[in-house]
Amino acid sequence: MANNNSNIYRIVFALIWAILFIISIFYHKELYNSYWIFGYGILLPVILIQIVLIFLNFKRNKHSFVITVISTIIGLGIVLVRDSEVFKSKVLFKAHLDGDINGLTLKFRSDETFEMISSTFMGHEESYSGNYKLEDDKIIFLDRPYDNDFVPDTLQILNDKLILNYYLNGEPDTSFGNFFQIIENHFP
């Protein structure tokens, strides 16, 4: 009887842990952006415990083992599919602005949507998205691309640069941190 109760407890624990594991994987970006300690202080131990449970349950309880393996596969599937480019439209234009301790990457897609990814040297990333329109060599953001005024609502393509600002005399400001370096340009 004690062995049967032990198996039930293992199965219940495996189910609860599987749910917590899948939730933590699914919301890892939101939690990391809000609480950066989540990335190393919580998510890493959760993944390590998941791996340990796979090995422990393999010998002790086949039902718990199956639950743990299935939740691991679901978690990996979430990680692989969530940020995949497979389900997004083709990138027509990509540019990067490299700062001292941070960077901005802009992607403009064929469905007239954009993504701006702000990243820091600590691994923190924030993503902004919206719609844009292209007029000749100007890219006009229809949605605010950033949570401050650093990136204006209109950018201009000039040779291999995406210009943010101009001097009063009309010359483009190509000093450090004032332009995006174009990586890909497939705009018509």
N, CA, C and O of each residue as an XYZ file, in Angstrom:
752
protein
N       0.813     -1.198      0.000
C       0.000      0.000      0.000
C       0.857      1.262      0.000
O       0.546      2.231     -0.693
N       1.947      1.246      0.789
C       2.829      2.409      0.862
C       3.491      2.662     -0.486
O       3.683      3.810     -0.885
N       3.839      1.582     -1.187
C       4.462      1.717     -2.503
C       3.487      2.319     -3.508
O       3.879      3.123     -4.353
N       2.204      1.928     -3.415
C       1.173      2.451     -4.306
C       0.962      3.948     -4.059
O       0.836      4.724     -5.006
N       0.922      4.356     -2.760
C       0.792      5.780     -2.428
C       1.995      6.567     -2.931
O       1.856      7.688     -3.419
N       3.163      5.975     -2.807
C       4.385      6.624     -3.290
C       4.312      6.877     -4.791
O       4.712      7.940     -5.267
N       3.801      5.899     -5.533
C       3.652      6.071     -6.983
C       2.646      7.167     -7.318
O       2.857      7.952     -8.243
N       1.548      7.218     -6.558
C       0.537      8.260     -6.792
C       1.139      9.637     -6.522
O       0.917     10.574     -7.289
N       1.906      9.762     -5.426
C       2.543     11.043     -5.112
C       3.519     11.457     -6.213
O       3.590     12.629     -6.585
N       4.260     10.496     -6.721
C       5.203     10.808     -7.808
C       4.473     11.281     -9.064
O       4.914     12.220     -9.726
N       3.366     10.633     -9.388
C       2.594     11.023    -10.574
C       1.994     12.414    -10.384
O       2.040     13.242    -11.294
N       1.428     12.673     -9.198
C       0.852     13.998     -8.916
C       1.948     15.064     -8.965
O       1.753     16.127     -9.556
N       3.098     14.784     -8.346
C       4.215     15.733     -8.390
C       4.676     15.963     -9.827
O       4.949     17.097    -10.220
N       4.761     14.905    -10.598
C       5.182     15.038    -11.999
C       4.195     15.894    -12.786
O       4.607     16.711    -13.610
N       2.894     15.716    -12.541
C       1.880     16.530    -13.226
C       1.991     18.000    -12.833
O       1.972     18.880    -13.694
N       2.106     18.265    -11.535
C       2.222     19.654    -11.066
C       3.495     20.285    -11.610
O       3.474     21.415    -12.098
N       4.608     19.555    -11.526
C       5.872     20.089    -12.027
C       5.810     20.310    -13.539
O       6.348     21.298    -14.038
N       5.170     19.417    -14.260
C       5.044     19.571    -15.716
C       4.292     20.851    -16.057
O       4.683     21.585    -16.965
N       3.215     21.118    -15.327
C       2.443     22.346    -15.569
C       3.290     23.577    -15.257
O       3.307     24.526    -16.040
N       3.991     23.574    -14.125
C       4.858     24.702    -13.773
C       5.981     24.885    -14.790
O       6.320     26.013    -15.148
N       6.549     23.790    -15.250
C       7.619     23.852    -16.243
C       7.121     24.484    -17.538
O       7.764     25.382    -18.080
N       5.985     24.021    -18.032
C       5.441     24.546    -19.295
C       5.071     26.021    -19.146
O       5.334     26.812    -20.052
N       4.468     26.402    -18.023
C       4.119     27.811    -17.801
C       5.372     28.674    -17.744
O       5.405     29.751    -18.340
N       6.403     28.221    -17.039
C       7.627     29.025    -16.939
C       8.325     29.151    -18.286
O       8.901     30.200    -18.575
N       8.290     28.122    -19.112
C       8.877     28.207    -20.451
C       8.051     29.138    -21.329
O       8.609     29.962    -22.054
N       6.728     29.015    -21.270
C       5.854     29.829    -22.117
C       5.987     31.317    -21.799
O       5.991     32.145    -22.710
N       6.094     31.662    -20.519
C       6.160     33.068    -20.107
C       7.576     33.532    -19.784
O       7.741     34.558    -19.124
N       8.598     32.812    -20.225
C       9.957     33.167    -19.820
C      10.374     34.558    -20.272
O      11.062     35.252    -19.524
N       9.986     34.989    -21.462
C      10.379     36.329    -21.920
C       9.705     37.424    -21.107
O      10.356     38.388    -20.704
N       8.412     37.284    -20.863
C       7.699     38.294    -20.091
C       8.253     38.377    -18.669
O       8.455     39.470    -18.139
N       8.492     37.237    -18.068
C       9.028     37.225    -16.714
C      10.454     37.755    -16.685
O      10.820     38.478    -15.758
N      11.256     37.415    -17.668
C      12.637     37.893    -17.704
C      12.678     39.403    -17.896
O      13.505     40.077    -17.282
N      11.793     39.950    -18.742
C      11.767     41.394    -18.950
C      11.314     42.131    -17.696
O      11.779     43.241    -17.435
N      10.424     41.540    -16.921
C       9.945     42.180    -15.698
C      10.891     41.943    -14.525
O      11.158     42.850    -13.737
N      11.385     40.740    -14.420
C      12.251     40.355    -13.307
C      13.459     39.629    -13.890
O      13.421     38.412    -14.073
N      14.527     40.365    -14.181
C      15.660     39.752    -14.876
C      16.272     38.610    -14.087
O      16.911     37.730    -14.665
N      16.086     38.609    -12.767
C      16.616     37.513    -11.961
C      15.945     36.193    -12.333
O      16.495     35.118    -12.092
N      14.746     36.284    -12.927
C      14.034     35.079    -13.344
C      14.880     34.250    -14.299
O      14.847     33.020    -14.249
N      15.636     34.911    -15.166
C      16.416     34.202    -16.168
C      17.436     33.251    -15.580
O      17.640     32.156    -16.104
N      18.074     33.655    -14.503
C      19.145     32.832    -13.951
C      18.764     32.209    -12.614
O      19.170     31.085    -12.317
N      17.994     32.921    -11.810
C      17.668     32.442    -10.476
C      16.525     31.452    -10.427
O      16.424     30.669     -9.482
N      15.659     31.473    -11.432
C      14.489     30.586    -11.413
C      14.483     29.639    -12.606
O      14.357     28.426    -12.434
N      14.617     30.180    -13.811
C      14.493     29.347    -15.007
C      15.582     28.275    -15.084
O      15.289     27.131    -15.431
N      16.808     28.620    -14.773
C      17.895     27.635    -14.825
C      17.661     26.479    -13.846
O      17.793     25.323    -14.248
N      17.317     26.744    -12.575
C      17.004     25.612    -11.688
C      15.799     24.797    -12.153
O      15.785     23.575    -12.000
N      14.787     25.457    -12.720
C      13.616     24.728    -13.224
C      14.038     23.747    -14.313
O      13.600     22.597    -14.318
N      14.881     24.194    -15.225
C      15.353     23.318    -16.305
C      16.205     22.182    -15.739
O      16.069     21.033    -16.161
N      17.082     22.500    -14.786
C      17.924     21.457    -14.179
C      17.077     20.427    -13.428
O      17.336     19.227    -13.525
N      16.076     20.882    -12.687
C      15.191     19.943    -11.979
C      14.444     19.065    -12.977
O      14.252     17.873    -12.737
N      14.025     19.647    -14.084
C      13.330     18.872    -15.118
C      14.237     17.752    -15.642
O      13.787     16.621    -15.823
N      15.488     18.063    -15.881
C      16.438     17.053    -16.374
C      16.657     15.963    -15.320
O      16.678     14.776    -15.646
N      16.820     16.367    -14.062
C      17.010     15.396    -12.979
C      15.784     14.494    -12.855
O      15.919     13.287    -12.659
N      14.587     15.078    -12.969
C      13.358     14.279    -12.873
C      13.265     13.235    -13.983
O      12.771     12.130    -13.760
N      13.731     13.581    -15.156
C      13.713     12.600    -16.250
C      14.517     11.367    -15.852
O      14.051     10.240    -16.014
N      15.728     11.580    -15.329
C      16.579     10.452    -14.959
C      16.043      9.694    -13.739
O      16.106      8.465    -13.703
N      15.522     10.409    -12.748
C      14.980      9.734    -11.560
C      13.738      8.916    -11.892
O      13.584      7.785    -11.430
N      12.862      9.493    -12.690
C      11.609      8.804    -13.005
C      11.801      7.652    -13.984
O      10.950      6.765    -14.058
N      12.877      7.645    -14.720
C      13.131      6.570    -15.674
C      13.187      5.223    -14.962
O      12.645      4.236    -15.461
N      13.828      5.174    -13.817
C      13.985      3.910    -13.088
C      12.833      3.647    -12.116
O      12.478      2.493    -11.874
N      12.255      4.703    -11.563
C      11.306      4.521    -10.463
C       9.854      4.403    -10.894
O       9.127      3.548    -10.387
N       9.421      5.247    -11.819
C       7.997      5.285    -12.129
C       7.815      5.671    -13.590
O       8.093      6.803    -13.986
N       7.352      4.724    -14.378
C       7.216      4.947    -15.828
C       6.175      6.018    -16.157
O       6.357      6.780    -17.106
N       5.077      6.086    -15.379
C       4.045      7.098    -15.639
C       4.614      8.506    -15.426
O       4.393      9.399    -16.244
N       5.342      8.696    -14.330
C       5.971      9.992    -14.059
C       7.011     10.315    -15.126
O       7.151     11.464    -15.545
N       7.732      9.294    -15.555
C       8.731      9.485    -16.612
C       8.074      9.991    -17.892
O       8.559     10.941    -18.506
N       6.980      9.364    -18.292
C       6.274      9.770    -19.515
C       5.766     11.203    -19.387
O       5.895     11.989    -20.325
N       5.189     11.551    -18.236
C       4.692     12.915    -18.013
C       5.838     13.922    -18.115
O       5.694     14.965    -18.752
N       6.967     13.613    -17.494
C       8.120     14.515    -17.510
C       8.684     14.674    -18.914
O       9.015     15.786    -19.325
N       8.797     13.581    -19.649
C       9.320     13.652    -21.018
C       8.371     14.445    -21.918
O       8.816     15.273    -22.714
N       7.075     14.195    -21.793
C       6.104     14.926    -22.624
C       6.149     16.419    -22.311
O       6.111     17.238    -23.229
N       6.228     16.790    -21.026
C       6.295     18.214    -20.685
C       7.594     18.845    -21.185
O       7.605     20.015    -21.567
N       8.686     18.083    -21.187
C       9.946     18.593    -21.731
C       9.830     18.824    -23.231
O      10.297     19.843    -23.740
N       9.219     17.898    -23.933
C       9.028     18.050    -25.383
C       8.132     19.250    -25.681
O       8.406     20.013    -26.607
N       7.062     19.420    -24.902
C       6.182     20.578    -25.092
C       6.952     21.873    -24.823
O       6.823     22.838    -25.576
N       7.747     21.897    -23.758
C       8.556     23.082    -23.442
C       9.534     23.423    -24.551
O       9.668     24.587    -24.929
N      10.220     22.407    -25.075
C      11.144     22.643    -26.194
C      10.396     23.118    -27.435
O      10.874     23.987    -28.165
N       9.221     22.541    -27.666
C       8.402     22.981    -28.799
C       8.005     24.440    -28.680
O       8.031     25.179    -29.664
N       7.637     24.857    -27.474
C       7.278     26.263    -27.245
C       8.468     27.163    -27.541
O       8.322     28.183    -28.215
N       9.640     26.797    -27.046
C      10.842     27.608    -27.273
C      11.163     27.702    -28.761
O      11.496     28.780    -29.253
N      11.069     26.595    -29.475
C      11.431     26.580    -30.893
C      10.417     27.296    -31.776
O      10.797     27.948    -32.748
N       9.138     27.183    -31.451
C       8.096     27.743    -32.315
C       7.800     29.203    -31.995
O       7.503     29.988    -32.896
N       7.877     29.567    -30.740
C       7.453     30.905    -30.317
C       8.199     32.024    -31.030
O       7.566     32.981    -31.477
N       9.485     31.942    -31.149
C      10.271     33.003    -31.769
C      10.732     32.649    -33.174
O      11.612     33.308    -33.727
N      10.152     31.630    -33.740
C      10.576     31.158    -35.051
C      10.192     32.137    -36.153
O       9.135     32.765    -36.101
N      11.048     32.255    -37.134
C      10.774     33.084    -38.306
C       9.871     32.357    -39.300
O       9.398     32.963    -40.262
N       9.630     31.084    -39.083
C       8.858     30.267    -40.017
C       7.441     30.793    -40.199
O       6.909     30.769    -41.308
N       6.825     31.269    -39.119
C       5.430     31.695    -39.177
C       5.276     33.193    -39.425
O       4.167     33.723    -39.361
N       6.371     33.868    -39.705
C       6.332     35.305    -39.971
C       6.604     35.542    -41.447
O       7.152     34.681    -42.135
N       6.219     36.712    -41.923
C       6.459     37.015    -43.334
C       7.946     37.295    -43.571
O       8.716     37.461    -42.626
N       8.327     37.344    -44.823
C       9.729     37.485    -45.222
C      10.286     38.846    -44.793
O       9.610     39.869    -44.903
N      11.530     38.838    -44.304
C      12.215     40.077    -43.947
C      12.732     40.725    -45.230
O      13.528     40.136    -45.962
N      12.262     41.956    -45.491
C      12.711     42.689    -46.674
C      13.895     43.594    -46.367
O      14.714     43.879    -47.241
N      13.979     44.040    -45.127
C      15.001     45.017    -44.762
C      15.396     44.765    -43.317
O      14.543     44.580    -42.448
N      16.708     44.760    -43.070
C      17.209     44.551    -41.714
C      18.363     45.511    -41.482
O      19.248     45.647    -42.326
N      18.348     46.178    -40.327
C      19.407     47.126    -39.989
C      19.693     47.041    -38.495
O      18.843     46.625    -37.707
N      20.916     47.444    -38.117
C      21.324     47.368    -36.716
C      22.038     48.648    -36.311
O      22.876     49.168    -37.048
N      21.697     49.148    -35.130
C      22.381     50.291    -34.532
C      23.131     49.770    -33.321
O      22.532     49.232    -32.389
N      24.434     49.931    -33.341
C      25.266     49.424    -32.261
C      25.606     50.572    -31.327
O      26.207     51.559    -31.751
N      25.228     50.452    -30.060
C      25.540     51.458    -29.057
C      26.698     51.005    -28.195
O      27.321     49.978    -28.466
N      26.984     51.773    -27.157
C      28.076     51.420    -26.248
C      27.799     50.108    -25.518
O      28.625     49.195    -25.530
N      26.643     50.022    -24.889
C      26.302     48.831    -24.109
C      24.963     48.235    -24.526
O      24.422     47.363    -23.846
N      24.443     48.705    -25.633
C      23.159     48.187    -26.104
C      23.124     48.212    -27.623
O      24.075     48.656    -28.267
N      22.048     47.744    -28.177
C      21.885     47.757    -29.624
C      20.418     47.691    -29.996
O      19.587     47.224    -29.217
N      20.111     48.160    -31.182
C      18.754     48.095    -31.724
C      18.818     47.382    -33.059
O      19.672     47.697    -33.888
N      17.936     46.437    -33.280
C      17.827     45.760    -34.565
C      16.433     46.010    -35.110
O      15.436     45.806    -34.418
N      16.375     46.453    -36.353
C      15.109     46.720    -37.032
C      14.901     45.703    -38.130
O      15.810     45.430    -38.914
N      13.700     45.139    -38.187
C      13.333     44.231    -39.273
C      12.023     44.730    -39.870
O      11.037     44.919    -39.158
N      12.024     44.940    -41.178
C      10.808     45.316    -41.891
C      10.406     44.131    -42.755
O      11.221     43.582    -43.496
N       9.143     43.745    -42.653
C       8.663     42.533    -43.311
C       7.778     42.856    -44.510
O       7.310     43.983    -44.673
N       7.562     41.844    -45.342
C       6.787     42.024    -46.574
C       5.313     42.310    -46.313
O       4.630     42.830    -47.195
N       4.804     41.987    -45.131
C       3.400     42.282    -44.815
C       3.226     43.672    -44.188
O       2.204     43.958    -43.565
N       4.235     44.524    -44.364
C       4.261     45.909    -43.873
C       4.199     46.005    -42.354
O       3.604     46.933    -41.805
N       4.814     45.043    -41.684
C       4.994     45.110    -40.239
C       6.482     45.232    -39.955
O       7.319     44.857    -40.776
N       6.796     45.763    -38.781
C       8.196     45.865    -38.388
C       8.364     45.310    -36.984
O       7.410     45.205    -36.213
N       9.604     44.960    -36.677
C      10.007     44.569    -35.330
C      11.239     45.374    -34.987
O      12.168     45.464    -35.789
N      11.257     45.956    -33.814
C      12.457     46.601    -33.307
C      12.831     45.893    -32.018
O      12.041     45.848    -31.074
N      14.026     45.346    -31.980
C      14.486     44.601    -30.814
C      15.607     45.394    -30.167
O      16.660     45.616    -30.764
N      15.363     45.811    -28.944
C      16.346     46.542    -28.157
C      17.017     45.542    -27.227
O      16.344     44.856    -26.458
N      18.344     45.457    -27.297
C      19.054     44.491    -26.463
C      20.199     45.176    -25.728
O      20.773     46.151    -26.212
N      20.518     44.645    -24.550
C      21.616     45.184    -23.758
C      22.689     44.114    -23.580
O      22.475     42.946    -23.903
N      23.831     44.524    -23.068
C      24.932     43.587    -22.871
C      24.606     42.547    -21.803
O      25.273     41.514    -21.732
N      23.598     42.796    -20.975
C      23.198     41.841    -19.936
C      22.265     40.760    -20.475
O      21.876     39.857    -19.734
N      21.900     40.842    -21.760
C      21.020     39.845    -22.344
C      19.560     40.233    -22.337
O      18.720     39.507    -22.869
N      19.247     41.370    -21.741
C      17.856     41.841    -21.676
C      17.412     42.317    -23.055
O      18.118     43.084    -23.710
N      16.251     41.864    -23.488
C      15.700     42.270    -24.782
C      14.274     42.750    -24.614
O      13.492     42.180    -23.853
N      13.948     43.812    -25.341
C      12.569     44.266    -25.447
C      12.248     44.349    -26.919
O      13.079     44.764    -27.727
N      11.052     43.957    -27.258
C      10.649     43.945    -28.659
C       9.453     44.867    -28.853
O       8.506     44.856    -28.066
N       9.515     45.655    -29.901
C       8.423     46.545    -30.280
C       8.016     46.169    -31.693
O       8.860     45.810    -32.514
N       6.737     46.252    -31.972
C       6.288     45.914    -33.319
C       5.137     46.819    -33.712
O       4.506     47.460    -32.872
N       4.884     46.855    -34.995
C       3.800     47.675    -35.513
C       3.812     47.651    -37.024
O       4.336     46.725    -37.643
N       3.230     48.677    -37.608
C       3.129     48.778    -39.062
C       3.957     49.948    -39.568
O       4.235     50.897    -38.835
N       4.342     49.863    -40.825
C       5.118     50.920    -41.464
C       4.649     51.061    -42.903
O       3.925     50.212    -43.425
N       5.074     52.145    -43.531
C       4.884     52.272    -44.977
C       6.170     52.820    -45.571
O       6.916     53.544    -44.912
N       6.413     52.472    -46.806
C       7.616     52.877    -47.521
C       7.223     53.887    -48.585
O       6.345     53.628    -49.408
N       7.886     55.051    -48.562
C       7.683     56.078    -49.584
C       9.048     56.446    -50.145
O       9.838     57.120    -49.484
N       9.318     56.008    -51.351
C      10.623     56.216    -51.997
C      11.727     55.672    -51.097
O      11.794     54.463    -50.873
N      12.591     56.538    -50.581
C      13.682     56.080    -49.724
C      13.402     56.370    -48.248
O      14.316     56.351    -47.424
N      12.142     56.636    -47.919
C      11.762     56.931    -46.535
C      10.900     55.800    -45.972
O      10.011     55.272    -46.641
N      11.194     55.451    -44.731
C      10.393     54.479    -43.992
C       9.631     55.257    -42.930
O      10.229     55.923    -42.085
N       8.320     55.169    -42.980
C       7.471     55.906    -42.047
C       6.789     54.901    -41.120
O       6.081     53.999    -41.568
N       7.017     55.077    -39.824
C       6.382     54.214    -38.828
C       4.946     54.673    -38.617
O       4.708     55.839    -38.303
N       4.004     53.780    -38.784
C       2.604     54.086    -38.509
C       2.280     53.857    -37.038
O       1.315     54.411    -36.511
N       3.088     53.042    -36.386
C       2.976     52.795    -34.945
C       4.289     53.200    -34.297
O       5.355     53.081    -34.902
N       4.206     53.671    -33.084
C       5.401     54.137    -32.364
C       6.408     52.987    -32.231
O       6.076     51.933    -31.689
N       7.639     53.187    -32.725
C       8.604     52.090    -32.730
C       9.349     51.879    -31.420
O      10.049     50.877    -31.275
N       9.221     52.787    -30.469
C      10.060     52.706    -29.289
C       9.371     53.478    -28.180
O       8.519     54.319    -28.467
N       9.704     53.224    -26.938
C       8.997     53.885    -25.841
C       9.563     55.260    -25.479
O       9.188     55.825    -24.452
N      10.451     55.800    -26.296
C      10.900     57.182    -26.117
C      11.092     57.808    -27.495
O      10.727     57.204    -28.503
N      11.655     58.998    -27.549
C      11.772     59.714    -28.821
C      13.109     59.487    -29.520
O      13.453     60.238    -30.433
N      13.864     58.480    -29.120
C      15.173     58.250    -29.731
C      15.055     57.945    -31.220
O      15.818     58.470    -32.031
N      14.106     57.106    -31.569
C      13.883     56.762    -32.975
C      12.707     57.594    -33.470
O      11.595     57.452    -32.964
N      12.941     58.470    -34.465
C      11.842     59.296    -34.976
C      10.846     58.462    -35.779
O      11.083     57.284    -36.046
N       9.738     59.080    -36.157
C       8.706     58.336    -36.888
C       9.034     58.149    -38.363
O       8.358     57.382    -39.050
N      10.065     58.841    -38.867
C      10.474     58.693    -40.265
C      11.987     58.512    -40.333
O      12.742     59.283    -39.739
N      12.418     57.495    -41.055
C      13.841     57.227    -41.280
C      14.107     57.275    -42.774
O      13.213     57.014    -43.579
N      15.340     57.611    -43.144
C      15.680     57.678    -44.563
C      16.833     56.735    -44.879
O      17.830     56.672    -44.161
N      16.662     55.998    -45.986
C      17.710     55.095    -46.460
C      18.694     55.920    -47.275
O      18.314     56.574    -48.246
N      19.964     55.885    -46.873
C      21.013     56.622    -47.571
C      22.214     55.694    -47.728
O      22.938     55.432    -46.768
N      22.415     55.202    -48.944
C      23.478     54.241    -49.244
C      23.344     53.010    -48.349
O      22.361     52.277    -48.455
N      24.327     52.770    -47.462
C      24.287     51.591    -46.589
C      23.869     51.937    -45.162
O      24.124     51.175    -44.230
N      23.217     53.105    -44.999
C      22.807     53.562    -43.675
C      21.325     53.909    -43.654
O      20.740     54.288    -44.668
N      20.742     53.770    -42.486
C      19.375     54.206    -42.235
C      19.494     55.378    -41.260
O      19.797     55.189    -40.082
N      19.255     56.580    -41.763
C      19.544     57.814    -41.038
C      18.415     58.151    -40.065
O      17.235     58.111    -40.412
N      18.816     58.487    -38.829
C      17.861     58.892    -37.800
C      17.623     60.401    -37.802
O      16.480     60.851    -37.727
N      18.703     61.182    -37.888
C      18.615     62.634    -37.726
C      19.415     63.362    -38.800
O      20.305     62.804    -39.441
N      19.057     64.629    -38.966
C      19.760     65.516    -39.892
C      20.190     66.766    -39.143
O      19.533     67.201    -38.198
N      21.318     67.342    -39.589
C      21.743     68.636    -39.062
C      20.826     69.721    -39.617
O      20.048     69.474    -40.539
N      20.922     70.927    -39.049
C      20.091     72.048    -39.505
C      20.341     72.400    -40.970
O      19.439     72.882    -41.655
N      21.561     72.160    -41.451
C      21.878     72.479    -42.852
C      21.408     71.389    -43.822
O      21.640     71.496    -45.026
N      20.750     70.343    -43.310
C      20.206     69.294    -44.166
C      21.117     68.099    -44.373
O      20.721     67.126    -45.014
N      22.328     68.154    -43.843
C      23.268     67.032    -43.952
C      22.873     65.925    -42.972
O      22.464     66.211    -41.847
N      22.992     64.667    -43.393
C      22.658     63.566    -42.475
C      23.685     63.454    -41.350
O      24.884     63.627    -41.573
N      23.214     63.168    -40.162
C      24.082     62.970    -39.002
C      24.517     61.506    -38.984
O      23.736     60.621    -38.634
N      25.763     61.264    -39.363
C      26.294     59.896    -39.401
C      27.316     59.665    -38.286
O      28.183     58.799    -38.396
N      27.202     60.451    -37.212
C      28.092     60.230    -36.077
C      27.628     58.986    -35.307
O      26.533     58.473    -35.536
N      28.476     58.516    -34.397
C      28.213     57.282    -33.656
C      26.834     57.311    -33.002
O      26.479     58.277    -32.328
N      26.065     56.248    -33.205
C      24.769     56.096    -32.567
C      23.637     56.866    -33.214
O      22.544     56.936    -32.652
N      23.868     57.448    -34.385
C      22.827     58.234    -35.044
C      22.356     57.633    -36.357
O      21.652     58.287    -37.126
N      22.739     56.399    -36.615
C      22.263     55.725    -37.823
C      22.276     54.217    -37.599
O      23.024     53.697    -36.771
N      21.441     53.541    -38.350
C      21.426     52.084    -38.386
C      22.284     51.637    -39.560
O      22.195     52.210    -40.646
N      23.104     50.631    -39.355
C      23.868     50.035    -40.444
C      22.967     49.012    -41.131
O      22.438     48.112    -40.479
N      22.792     49.147    -42.434
C      21.913     48.242    -43.171
C      22.601     46.892    -43.353
O      23.738     46.823    -43.820
N      21.910     45.832    -42.983
C      22.418     44.468    -43.118
C      21.835     43.813    -44.364
O      22.557     43.179    -45.134
N      20.523     43.968    -44.561
C      19.829     43.432    -45.743
C      18.915     44.517    -46.288
O      18.292     45.254    -45.525
N      18.838     44.612    -47.610
C      17.888     45.541    -48.222
C      17.300     44.887    -49.465
O      17.951     44.804    -50.506
N      16.061     44.424    -49.339
C      15.346     43.825    -50.462
C      14.094     44.630    -50.788
O      13.158     44.122    -51.406
N      14.090     45.908    -50.359
C      12.951     46.760    -50.703
C      12.924     46.968    -52.210
O      13.975     47.069    -52.842
N      11.725     47.034    -52.791
C      11.641     47.249    -54.249
C      12.085     48.646    -54.644
O      12.074     48.986    -55.827
